[in-house]
Amino acid sequence: MTSQASKIGINTGILLEAGTNEAEILVFEVGGQTFGVNVAKVKEVLGITKVTSLPEGHPSIEGVVRIRQDVVSLINLGHFLYGDAEEAASHETDCLLLLEFNQRPLAFRVNRVHRIYRVSWKATRPLPNTLGMNAPITSVVLIDGKLVQILDFESIGTEVAGISDETLPGVNRIDAPNIPVVFAEDSRMISEMIQDHLQESGFSNIHGFVDGQAAWEYLEALAEDETVDSILDKVGILITDIEMPRMDGFSLAKNLRMHPVLARIPILIFSSLVSKDNQKKGLQVGVDAQVSKPRYGELVEKARQLIGLSELVEA
């Protein structure tokens, strides 16, 4: 294990109070730029030892590494982000970030790991939607005078290693044009996938937002002219990610449950951060159900259950 890796202690068992709109961000460098990832996504920070190359695969997959009993694909972030052989070259300070998506581990080579910072999502800002730009970055935040870019690891894992290969087996189309669905998701790729799967399954009244704050402002405005009963005609269900700039999913859920008009709206968490700890957090703020990314079929079925559509179909 390198000295850089040994300096960082990762404790994914830390349970921050739900609804505080805070997160712990692990800051690291790739190609001279500073990036961040939610500590809750990181299983371990390790040194890089032997890498076994593979004959075929995505060019950013450096090979596989053995981590105890597992053989894990190693993605070279320098190559993926910059497509440059110089940036992809190994450095003495290189570390391995071990992440997990839908119970599948993936390793990422980074050049240097700094430390963990606790930040408020209020301090983060979504990446501007600039024409022609498709960077795997969900937001930016200023930490210790440096602009830290929060990477969209789910999108990277999907593109490089195919972690999001679930289709919609067994989910029949049930037209539900009168059921409004509101969702909050900061990843452009996953937002498009949610929209596509909802539409394929029969939902057509869909309103998507780039973060919890944007969704909250929309819901608050709707509530001004509605009652606790009539609001369900405007919002049949809220689907939200957990980790988002400005306002996270737990804070969004907490706001709804405390609102005199919005409190009865069903809330479904759709996140790669679904865990025992986050299940507890969800219960604290009144979330009705949680589904782990990228289980889109399960997302559709759970949404139908929460709005009572499955019962109507069976009847």
N, C-alpha and C positions, 0 to 999 in steps of 0.2 A: 504494500500500500504506500502511495506517495505521501510526502509530508503535507501536500496540499489537501489530499483527501482526509488525512487523519486529523486535520484541524477542524473539520466540520462535523458537528454532531447532529444527526437527523433524528428527531423524535416525532414520528407521525402520529403518536398517541396523544399529543398535546390537544386538549379539548378547549378551544377558545369559546367563550360564551356566545351562544347563537344570537344573531341579530345586532351585533356590535359594528358590523360592516368593516371588519378588520381581517387581515390575512398575514401570514408569515411568508416572505418572499426570499428564496435563495438566489443570490446574485452571482453571476459568473460571466466570463469573457469568452468570446469566440471571434477570431480575426480582428482583435483590437477593439471590438465593440462590446458594450455591456448589455447583458440580457438578464431576465429573471424568470423564475418558475415558482408557483405555489408549492411550499414545502409539503403540503398534503399529497401532492402527486409524486413525490420523490421517495422511493423505498430506501435507497442507499446512495452514498457518494463513495466511490472506490478508486483505487489506483488501477491502471491498465497494465496487464501483464501480457500473456500470449494471445495474439489474435490469429485465428485460422481463417484464411481467405476462402471465398466461395467462387466457383467457376462462373456462375451467372447470377443475375439479380440487378436491382436498382444500383446505379453507379455510386450513390451515396452510402450504400451498405458496405462498410469496410471489411466485414467478415463476421465471425461469431466468436464469442468469448464464453468461457466456462465460469459460472458463478455458483459455487457449491455444486448442487446436483443439476442445475439448469444450464442448458446451452442457449445463449441469448444473442440475437442479432445486434451488432454494433453499428449505429448510424453515425457517420462523420458529419457533425453539424457544420463544420467549416466548408466542406464540399457542398452540402445541401444549400446553405445560405448564399455562397459566393460562386460555386462552380469553378473554383480555382485550385489548381494543384498545390500552389504555395500555401494557401489558407488551409488546405486539407492535410498538410504535412504535420507530423507529430512534433510535440514540444516536451521539454522536460517537466513542465508543470501540468501536463494534460491529466484530466480526471475523467472518470466515467460516472454519468448520472444514470441510475437505474430507476426507470419509471414503469408503471403498470397500467395497461388499458384493457378493461374487460377481462381481467385475470390473465392477460398475456404480457410478460415482461419485455421491455425494450431498453437497450442501453444507448446512450448518446455520448460521443466524445466531445469534451469542451476543453478549452486551453488553460483556464484558470478558474478556480472557485474562490470567491471572496468570503461572504458571511451571510447570515440570515438577518433580515430586517422585518420588524412588524410595521405594517403600513395600513392606512385607511384607504378603502376603495374610493372614498371621496377625492383622494389626491390623484387618482389615476384618470386618464383620459382615453377615450376610444381613438383608434388610429383613423385619421381622416380618410374618407372614401374617395381616393384620387383616381381619376381615369387612368387605366392601364397599369395600376399598381395592385399586385396580388400577394403582398408579403405575408408570411405566416406569423403576423404579430396582431394581438388582440387589443393591446393598450400600451400606454407609456406612463411612467411615473418618475418624478424627480426624487432621487435618494442620495443623500450626502453630496449634493451638488452635481450628480451625474444623471443623465437621462437614461433610464433603464427601460428596455423594451421587453414586454411580457410576451413570450413566444407561445404560439398556438401549437402545442405539441401534438394534439389530437389530429390536426390537419397534416402535420409532418408525418406522423405515424401512418396515417391513411394513405398518403401519396407514396411513401417509401416502402412501407412494410405491409400494406393492405390490412390494417387492423379493423377497418370498417367495411367488412364484406357481407354484412347481414342484409338480406332482402326482406321481402314481406311474405314468407311462406305461411300459408294457413290463415292469412288476414284477408277476409273477403271485403269487397267494396260495399259500403253502406252509405248511400247518399244522405248527408246531413247538412244541407245548405243553411238551415235556420239556427244552427248551433255555432255561435261565434267563439273562435279560439284565439286567445292572446298568448304569444310566447316571447320570451326574452332570451337572447343567445348572442354572445359577442363574436363567435367564430363565424366568418362568412360562409365557409364550406359547410359547417354543421347546420347553420341557419337554412341554407338551401336544401340540405338533406331533410330537415324537419318539415319544411314547406312541401317538398316533393312527396314525402311519405304520407303526410296528412291529406294532401290532395288525392293521391292514389287510393287512399282508403275511403274517400267520400266526403271529407271536409272541404268546404270551399270558402267559408267566411273566416279568413285567417288574417290576423294582424301581428306582424313580427316587429321586434324592436332590438336595438343593438346592445342594450344594457338594462339593468333593473330600474335606473332612474328614468329613462325614456318611457318604459312600460308603466311606471308608477304615475308619471305626469299624465299619461293617456287615461289611466284608470280613474285617477282623481277627477279629471275633467268630466268623464262620463258620469261619475257619481253625483255631480252637482244637480242633475235633473232627474235622478232616479231614486227609488226607494229600495229597501233591503230585499223586497220581492221582485221588483221590476228589473233590477240590475242584472239578474240572471238571463234576461232576454238580450242583454247587450254583451255579456261575458259569460259564456258557458263553462269555461275552464281557463286557468292560467298555467302554462307550462314554462318553467324557468330553469336556467342553468344556475349553478351556485356561484362560481367564480366569474365576476364581471366587473368592468370599470364603473366607477361612480357609486353604484349600489349593487351589492351582491344579492343572490337569490334568497338567502335567509332573512336579510333585512327587508326585502320586498315582501316576503310572506308575512313577516311580523307586522309590517305596515298595514297589510290587508286585514289581518285578524283583529287589529285594533281600530279599524275604521267602522263607523256605524252603519254604512251602506254596503261596503265591499266585503264584509267579514265572512259571508257565507259562500263565496266563490271557491270551488274546488281548486286546490293547488297541487301540481305535480312537478316534482324536481326531476330534471333530466341532466345528469352530470357524470363525468368520469370520476368525481370525488365521492361517489356513493360508498359509504363504509359504515361500520358499526357506530363510530363516533358521530358521523354526520346523520345517521338515522336518529340518534339521540337528539342532535341539534334540530332536526326537522320536527320531531315531536314537540320540542320546546316552543317552536314558533307556529305550530298548527298546520304543518304540511300534511296532506292527505296520503301521499305515496311518493316513492322515489324509484327511478329506473336508471340503471347504469348505461352510459354511452358505450358502444353504439347500437344498443338493442332497440332499433326503430320499430320492429314488429311489436315488441312488448310495450313500447311507448304508446302505440296506437290502441292496443287492447286495454291498457290501464286507463287511458283517457276515456275510452268508451264506458268502462265500468264506473268511473267517477261521475260522469254526467248521466248515467242511467240508460245509455243507448243500448248496451248489451241486453239489459232486461227487456227493453221494448222490442228488440229484435226477436228474442226467445219467445215472448208472448205472441 
